[in-house]
Amino acid sequence: MSARVRLDVPAPGRRTLSAMRARLLTALLAALAFLLALPALTAQADTPELPDRIAAAWRTDHLSVDPRLAAGIPQTELDRIRAAMRAAPVPVYVALVPRTPYLEKKTYDMPTLLHARIGTPGLYVLAVVDGNYWSAAAELYRQGGLRGRDLVSVQNDDKQRLDLLSDRPAPRIVRTIQQASTAFDGRALPPVPAGDLEEENGDHELSTTDKEDRSAYVGMGVGGVLGFGLTLLIGLRRRHRVTKRSKARPPAKDDPPIEAWDVQLKADDKITAAERAVARLGKRRNRTTEQLDQRDDAYRRLDAARTLRADHPDDLLAAAGALVLARQAERGASGAAVQPPCFFDPTHNPGTATVDWSDDVEVPACQQCASVVRRGKTPRGLRVWSRSGLLGHDRKQVPYWTLDPEDNPMVASGFGAVSDDLPERVAAWKDEVR
Ligand SMILES: [Zn+2]
């Protein structure tokens, strides 16, 4: 399957090329290689069988590289990943795949789907490359009864993850394996080698102390949640205005906000999946206290998701909130760590990255939005129609976080990204509306 393309530039030509022309040539060759590889790519466009293909490959090798990428990944990268896999205290399964439309929606579910096929405890990592940007989704499954830290909490504490290079696969995958090892047996997280870190570029980088201050602030107790939510929204609004003043390019007119019905369908699918997961957990005998807690938490989230869909069937924000809650309920009931949504758009992959947003606030974000923020830009975000003007006839699209938090628990909590209390807020909202 792996079609290797080798193109040699004649030696005399190579010597006379200026650096810029060499880069141009590299780009052209890459484009050519891509075109040559295209038939193979369309012949095996990703379908729901992708998890089956990866699981089959893992039967012979726990490091699986998609045939479409095989020619482009240096052996040194694979060697480093293998070394990290061997050093881990749990079995590690790693798959490297290109981003495809199928994965657009499924990346986040893939570790769960893959674990379902393999069935053994361990770390499941799916590394996805989009252009030359590598991201990874990972899930740690423990032997029944074993406790330890959540992988997500180790990741959130690991500030170095923010500076990992993403133009090749090893930095992020190796770090994920190290984080899972720490989550598993509490071993110290080693420092990231300098070669895996982005170079400091003074202007928007914070000092380590600043970052620690901010995370201490974000980590403030539950009692501070409400005040914190308000600070966040004030911060967000301020930033939004600044962006406007600097004449940020408005969204293209022909780019409508995400269709509400699409989110509604997804939310209802997830609610069904969460119901199944909760029912499975309910049937299991000899449940541990931890599993009982997980079940209760999953019920709470599932219940709030159902409430949102029942009480506001046509509302985009309610559907997105239901999607987030049902997703969390399904994961919790399956024994996986509950993850915060991407603050900017809760329909994105979960917020496995953390980014500085306004002066006082860090928010969870998906890898894509995180890379946008790190480039100093504002992600497009989940957009909603806002009515303004006489009789509300002037409709325009605005990011949801510019709406009034007083009116909506999803806005007030960033869909639970800012404060993980969306179920309670939904319950309070329901009482208020009646
Ligand atoms: Zn996002």
Boltz pocket constraint, residues with backbone or C-beta under 6 A from the ligand:
constraints:
  - pocket:
      binder: B
      contacts: [[A, 342], [A, 343], [A, 344], [A, 345], [A, 348], [A, 349], [A, 365], [A, 366], [A, 367], [A, 368], [A, 369], [A, 370], [A, 379]]
      max_distance: 6.0
